[in-house]
Amino acid sequence: MSFRHRVSRPILFFILILALTAQACNISLLELPFGNPTPNTPVGAPPTPLPRAQVKITVQLPEPLQPGEILALSVLDEVTGLELNSVDYQMDPLDAITYSASFPIPDKAVIKYRYVRRGASRIVEDTNADLGIRYRLLYVNGNTEIVDTVSSWSDKPVNTLSGSIFGTVRNAESGEPLGEIMVAAGGVQTLTDSAGRFTLSGLRGGMHNLVAYALDGTYQTFQQGAMVEGNKSTPVEIQMKPAPLVNVIFVVSVPQNTQRNVPLRIAGSLLQFGNTFANLKGGLSAVADRMPVMTELPDGRYSVSLFLPAGAHLSYKYTLGDGFWNSEFNTAGQYVIRNLIIPSQNTTVEDTVQSWQAGPNAPITFEVQVPQDTPVSDVVYIQFNSFGWAEPLPMWKTGANRWAYKLYGPLNILGSFRYRYCRNAQCGAADDAATPGADPPGRNVTPALTPQDILDTVNQWAWNNPQTATLVQTDIPARGAGFVAGVEFQRYYSPAMHVFAPTALQNIQAIGGNWVFLSPSWTYAASDPLTFRQQPGLDPFAGDTKSAAAYARSLNMNVALFPQPRFPQSANDFWKSAPRNSAWWDAWFNHYRAFAVHFADLATKADAQALILGGDWIAPALPNGKLADGNPSAVPADAEARWLTILAEVRQHYTGRVLFAIPYTNADLQPPVNLLKAADAMYLLWFAKLSDSASPDKAAMTAEAGRLLDENIFPVQAQVGKPVIIGLSYPSASYSATGCLPNPVGGCLDWTSLDRPNADIPSLNLDLQQQFDIYDAVLNAVNGRTWVNGIVSRGYFPPAALQDKSASVHGKPAADLLWYWFPRLLGNVK
């Protein structure tokens, strides 16, 4: 590693040491010095403490505390885990509902906290909508006074009106809107969309501390007070200054017993240090696969060079796992949290890890032999369960189908605990067959005073039974490079998935695909009041989508963005439970417009060749829309005009091809003709009935597919005059060809109900051959109809090849069929 930019600096750190104690008026949140290096400071000199600012926090409660209760300010550690390393500070009463405390805190620090009532039990605050609070934000910018208002407590229902804050966040220098900025007040958080817009709802009337925070620190944090009135909205315009990047080299010395030749990472509070700003499994927020990996130096130390935004506050720690498992401890057995304000010049930070262990228990080495048919590109992960199954950790490959992981800590707080193995971080989907599903018993281990070496064997992986397809030579006239031979990603997302996107894209290229349809998402958190926005941990960050698109382009594949919503239960339940009155529909169209424009902007930034609006969930919002039960959806009479307005605005933000996707599940196709005419192509989401049989005849399915194309689809194509691309949505399960997966309680299941990591549905049998035959039938039907401009395989599961019941063809015989057809349709193979 080059040290060309190295400027020697003393260690820059402070450690949060927080204790719930009886105090007078001042408490030191940050006990140790917070370094402020200068270029002429000699190596080894003590750090010059940064000036501390006096921070006064005053909070108003909704009602007086009960006798025997105290109010505490709970400072949280998002690097280790919000629920795993918090410490409470008692606050002083000013009157029955007003409390205050003052803290000397180093300037420019960002503190994450929330309020708790402590008495017979520990009660955490929540929002005025009775929703949980992750944390509040406090930005120290010189001597600071803030006023907070607690909206409600988690053990009591809300008893007052809610207000809101809305506005726009912009670059203070250019005026451009800023997307994916976290805006927080009163414990309510949201991310801005591409237009910089945000709304914070569920706030009790009163003064709230409003903070705008760049997840990667590239803009200086904004903070101001905002007065909220019940049942009213407070407008705010926010400007944030961009922060220049400086080169920071981290160099760390590690204990003698550190396992060598394995990844050493830095877990931190910024996005680029693995923080997902989400509530992940086991109370964690950081993911190992998203953290920087350090390089071992000849002298045994480790180093990594990063460009970081000057002035940003970074909380960080070194780890052989994530922020909780195998992270560093001090000699007293406490978690180490280092903190650094990124200086304005290139800097070297030199640290020493004192220990990976806490307490007397010795490390445990887990070694596992996995099956011979484990895909060579797979990585084996280990998942631990102490307070619930945590985020899985990548193991270290030690030989052919052999993997290991050495667990140092935190073994001091664990009795007997559970663990299991899985493939590609997909525990719950790509499992050891002995421990499948969301919450299996797992394997047990008990820490001991002497080192342990656990030897395990995975005899079989769940859903891993590769089969060879029998391909029949077929005369396939070439359609040329303009034909869409594509694969659509499943909308499921987890923060570790981006690691496996390159392998998935290589697989799609290998089967001859020339298009990949990426499926970024927003989440409908509620239908009433309508809440639709990006939710960290469930919806990918823009950077994940852009990196996948860039890699696909490097493989000479075209990219389409097909943004999709995520629903708390199902799309049908969402529509059915929504009020669907005039005011609600106004809100729905406004939210969808913001959603469409947001992803139009992302499609431009990702250099995508197409953007797809609509989806198989959209029918109730189309002109003359109907619910799944056939009843009218009460969509406004001017729905068509609203859709055309949205499409026109999308084209102002994106100049590529805009497709519109509509569902096709039966012969009753009633397309929005004028909307399709305004688009560049129709993406037909095909889960149509091809047979009445659970074990259908291929020839009969081919004939039926041809009939549906001729009688239902071609007339629409002729009327619209736009290309038709067919997206196949057939699971590899019994009854798939019927277009109705029988629901044990009646009716039909959605085809996505078999997607991973959903629980298995035992009433449906695995049928890889049926999926193969359906694809073969539709491809043969399309083969003689040149007016069909593309075939796309939907529901592809990127992280792992699974021979499961889902619609994903990843690793299934249907993918072999596409490998035969795609290159011939494109003219790449004669």
C-alpha positions, -999 to +999 in steps of 0.1 A: +000+000+000+013+034-009+018+059+019+025+088-005-001+110+012+008+101+047+011+129+073+019+116+107-007+123+133-013+111+169-043+089+176-076+108+172-103+093+193-128+097+221-147+070+238-183+073+249-184+062+286-219+068+298-233+059+332-267+064+348-257+083+379-272+110+402-257+142+390-260+179+396-262+199+364-233+187+343-223+153+330-194+145+306-207+124+278-173+121+263-148+113+290-115+108+270-097+135+249-109+141+214-078+146+193-072+178+173-039+171+154-018+197+137+008+191+110+037+198+133+026+176+161+054+150+167+045+113+166+037+100+201+027+134+215-006+135+234-035+146+214-046+182+217-082+181+230-108+197+208-127+225+224-158+212+241-191+229+237-217+233+264-249+215+253-281+220+272-310+197+265-345+206+277-374+182+272-412+185+276-431+154+285-468+146+276-477+141+313-459+139+347-440+108+356-454+082+380-441+082+416-408+064+417-400+069+380-371+089+367-365+103+332-333+093+314-316+103+282-304+071+266-274+075+244-272+048+217-244+030+199-255+022+163-221+007+155-225-021+181-263-022+180-289+002+192-303-023+217-269-037+227-247-010+241-269+019+253-263+038+285-288+061+303-283+095+318-307+108+345-323+142+338-332+168+363-368+180+368-376+217+363-413+212+368-437+183+366-433+179+328-401+197+320-366+182+325-331+194+316-295+184+316-262+199+304-233+182+289-198+193+278-194+176+244-166+180+218-176+203+190-191+188+158-201+155+174-234+139+164-252+121+192-279+095+188-303+092+218-339+088+229-358+092+262-368+065+286-389+063+318-372+042+344-391+027+373-404-008+378-397-013+341-379+006+313-403+024+289-391+039+257-407+069+240-426+065+207-442+088+182-475+104+182-486+076+158-476+050+184-447+039+162-413+030+176-384+055+177-349+044+165-332+076+178-331+113+179-302+133+165-282+160+182-255+180+163-230+199+185-222+232+167-206+254+193-225+260+226-259+245+218-293+246+234-321+224+221-357+217+232-373+184+226-409+172+230-417+137+239-448+127+219-459+095+236-447+065+255-447+030+242-469+017+271-497+043+265-519+052+235-516+087+220-541+112+234-535+143+213-534+156+177-504+151+156-486+177+135-459+174+108-428+190+093-423+190+056-399+207+032-369+203+009-332+198+014-309+214-011-272+219-017-263+253-003-238+260-031-256+247-062-292+248-051-297+212-063-320+189-044-303+163-022-316+127-021-312+102+007-306+128+034-319+116+068-342+142+083-352+136+119-373+154+145-390+141+176-375+106+169-393+104+136-369+098+107-372+098+069-350+099+038-354+126+012-364+116-023-345+127-054-362+161-053-350+166-017-385+164-004-394+150+030-424+148+054-422+140+091-455+130+106-467+118+140-452+147+160-468+160+191-474+198+192-444+216+207-408+224+199-387+198+182-350+196+172-349+192+135-317+176+120-307+169+084-279+143+082-259+129+053-256+092+057-221+092+043-211+126+058-206+143+025-227+173+036-224+192+068-251+184+093-280+209+096-298+216+128-325+240+140-356+241+162-390+237+147-423+245+163-451+221+155-488+226+161-513+197+163-531+190+131-510+215+112-479+212+090-447+232+095-428+241+063-390+241+064-363+247+037-329+232+045-296+240+029-266+218+035-230+226+026-209+200+008-178+187+027-145+183+009-129+149+008-096+141+025-074+110+025-075+092+059-052+063+064-062+040+093-033+019+107-040-005+136-019-029+157-037-060+168-033-086+196-008-114+192-036-140+192-053-124+161-062-150+134-040-140+104-049-141+067-086-133+074-105-101+068-101-073+094-127-047+089-137-013+103-173-010+114-185+026+117-214+050+119-212+063+083-227+045+053-193+036+038-184+018+071-212-007+069-240+012+087-274+005+071-294+029+093-318+001+097-331-023+124-315-056+112-315-091+127-304-094+163-307-057+170-278-048+147-275-021+121-241-028+106-233-055+080-199-070+077-200-072+039-205-035+036-174-025+057-139-015+045-115-044+046-079-037+058-047-049+043-020-067+064+013-049+064+047-066+066+051-055+102+019-073+112-002-041+114-032-035+092-040-005+071-067+010+048-067+043+029-101+060+025-113+093+012-137+108+038-156+141+042-138+167+063-158+176+094-178+144+095-182+126+128-172+090+126-178+065+154-159+033+146-143+001+158-121-027+144-136-061+140-131-096+127-169-099+124-193-070+126-201-043+151-211-068+178-196-102+170-157-103+171-153-066+176-127-050+198-128-047+236-106-028+261-087-045+289-117-039+312-139-060+289-159-031+276-169-025+240-146+000+224-162+029+204-136+052+188-147+086+176-131+109+151-140+143+136-125+140+101-098+167+099-095+192+070-062+177+058-049+143+048-043+123+080-030+090+093-049+075+123-029+050+143-048+028+167-042-003+189-067-030+195-062-041+231-083-073+229-108-093+209-120-110+241-140-099+272-140-121+302-122-155+308-139-176+282-116-188+254-122-184+216-143-210+198-132-222+163-160-234+141-149-256+111-174-270+087-172-294+057-199-286+031-213-308+003-193-314-029-222-298-050-218-265-032-215-239-061-178-229-064-187-192-063-207-195-030-195-182+003-205-201+035-218-179+064-223-186+100-252-171+120-253-168+157-283-166+180-279-150+214-308-125+216-323-138+184-307-148+151-282-120+141-269-110+107-248-138+093-210-135+091-188-146+062-166-176+071-130-180+060-123-206+033-096-231+044-097-256+016-120-274-009-155-272+006-140-264+040-147-232+059-138-219+093-146-190+117-129-182+150-152-165+175-134-144+202-163-126+217-185-114+232-184-147+251-186-131+285-223-123+281-233-156+266-243-189+281-251-216+258-260-201+224-270-214+190-255-212+155-261-224+120-246-223+085-260-209+053-249-199+018-243-164+006-257-147+037-292-161+030-299-177+063-336-186+061-334-193+024-301-210+014-298-230+046-281-261+059-309-286+054-307-296+091-315-260+102-339-245+077-363-216+079-366-184+098-362-196+134-348-232+136-334-247+168-299-245+153-268-262+167-257-255+203-224-245+218-213-234+253-183-211+259-155-226+281-123-214+298-103-235+273-103-231+235-127-252+216-126-265+180-160-274+168-160-297+137-193-298+118-205-312+085-233-299+063-246-330+047-270-312+024-281-277+015-318-268+015-331-264-020-298-275-036-304-304-060-290-293-093-306-311-123-296-313-160-322-302-185-330-322-217-330-297-245-347-303-279-332-288-310-355-262-323-355-239-354-353-204-339-353-175-364-330-147-351-348-115-340-316-095-338-300-074-310-332-053-305-350-083-291-353-082-253-339-114-238-340-105-202-341-114-165-359-094-138-346-094-103-370-103-075-379-072-054-366-088-022-337-068-007-313-073+022-283-051+028-258-079+021-272-087-013-251-062-032-221-084-027-236-112-048-250-090-076-219-093-098-221-131-097-258-130-105-252-107-134-224-129-147-249-158-146-275-138-166-249-130-192-238-167-193-274-178-202-274-152-231-294-124-215-289-089-230-312-071-205-314-071-168-344-055-150-334-043-116-362-039-090-354-011-065-383-003-041-400+019-017-422+006+012-458+012+019-456+014+057-493+021+060-524+026+038-541+050+062-526+075+067-508+067+034-471+063+041-449+055+011-411+061+012-377+045+011-371+025+042-335+015+050-329-022+054-359-030+032-353-008+002-319-005-015-298+026-013-293+044-047-256+034-046-265-003-045-287+001-076-261+022-094-233-002-088-254-031-100-263-012-131-227-002-138-215-038-135-243-050-159-232-023-184-196-036-180-209-070-192-225-053-222-260-058-209-288-033-211-303-021-178-340-013-170-351+000-136-385-015-126-392+002-093-417-017-071-435-011-039-432-033-008-463-040+012-468-048+049-488-079+038-500-081+002-509-057-025-545-070-024-548-064+013-533-029+009-559-019-017-588-035+002-579-018+035-573+016+021-601+043+024-600+050-014-619+082-010-612+114-029-586+127-005-569+093-003-566+090-040-552+125-042-525+115-017-519+082-036-513+099-069-490+125-053-470+097-036-467+077-068-457+108-088-428+113-063-419+076-065-418+077-103-398+109-105-374+096-079-366+065-099-365+085-132-337+105-116-320+073-105-324+058-140-306+089-154-278+087-128-275+049-133-273+053-171-302+028-174-315+022-209-351+019-198-375+028-169-406+007-162-437+022-145-467+003-133-466-034-122-488-064-114-501-046-083-513-015-102-547-025-116-569-007-090-552+026-098-557+024-135-587+040-153-618+020-145-597+001-119-610-029-101-600-047-069-589-083-069-625-094-060-638-076-091-654-047-073-646-011-085-617+005-068-633+040-068-603+054-087-610+090-097-627+096-131-597+116-143-572+088-135-561+086-171-552+123-171-533+119-139-513+090-153-505+109-184-493+139-163-470+116-143-456+101-175-449+135-189-431+146-158-410+114-158-399+122-193-386+156-181-363+137-157-353+107-179-347+106-216-345+068-221-372+044-230-402+044-206-422+011-205-455+006-187-461-028-170-496-043-166-507-077-153-520-104-175-535-133-155-564-143-176-583-136-209-599-105-195-573-079-206-586-044-204-555-023-209-552+015-204-548+021-242-540+058-241-515+053-213-498+025-233-497+047-264-479+074-244-453+048-233-425+034-255-434-003-249-458-025-230-444-049-204-469-077-200-466-094-167-478-129-177-491-154-151-519-166-174-537-199-172-522-223-197-538-255-184-565-269-160-541-297-149-517-298-120-495-319-144-500-302-178-493-314-213-466-293-230-481-294-265-515-282-251-498-254-232-480-243-264-513-242-282-530-223-254-502-197-252-504-192-289-542-187-286-539-161-258-512-142-278-534-142-309-568-135-294-559-113-263-525-097-268-521-091-305-553-069-308-540-047-280-506-045-296-522-035-329-543-009-312-515+006-292-489+003-318-460-002-294-436-032-288-448-059-265-424-076-240-436-106-221-425-112-185-430-148-173-440-152-137-443-190-132-431-207-101-415-241-102-444-256-083-475-278-088-505-259-103-482-232-117-496-237-152-532-231-140-524-195-131-537-202-096-516-215-068-542-229-044-544-212-011-551-237+017-577-213+032-593-207-002-587-187-033-553-183-050-520-173-036-499-146-053-471-161-073-446-142-052-457-160-021-432-187-030-403-162-032-374-166-008-371-159+020-408-165+025-417-196+045-423-227+024-459-237+015-461-275+020-494-278+002-476-270-031-451-295-044-418-287-060-421-291-098-390-280-117-402-298-148-435-279-149-416-246-149-393-259-177-423-270-197-442-237-193-411-218-205-407-242-234-443-238-244-443-200-242-410-197-260-423-219-288-455-199-290-435-166-293-411-182-318-437-179-346-450-145-337-425-118-347-446-090-332-436-101-297-404-081-290-390-097-259-392-124-232-382-117-196-379-142-168-393-126-136-385-132-100-348-140-103-332-144-068-297-129-071-279-141-040-280-178-045-290-206-070-319-225-054-339-254-068-369-242-048-406-236-056-402-199-065-403-183-099-366-177-099-348-196-126-314-192-109-298-226-109-329-244-124-335-263-156-355-234-170-323-214-170-307-240-192-336-236-216-330-198-217-293-206-223-305-224-255-331-199-267-317-165-258-285-165-280-305-179-309-332-153-306-305-126-306-287-141-335-255-148-315-258-185-322-271-200-354 
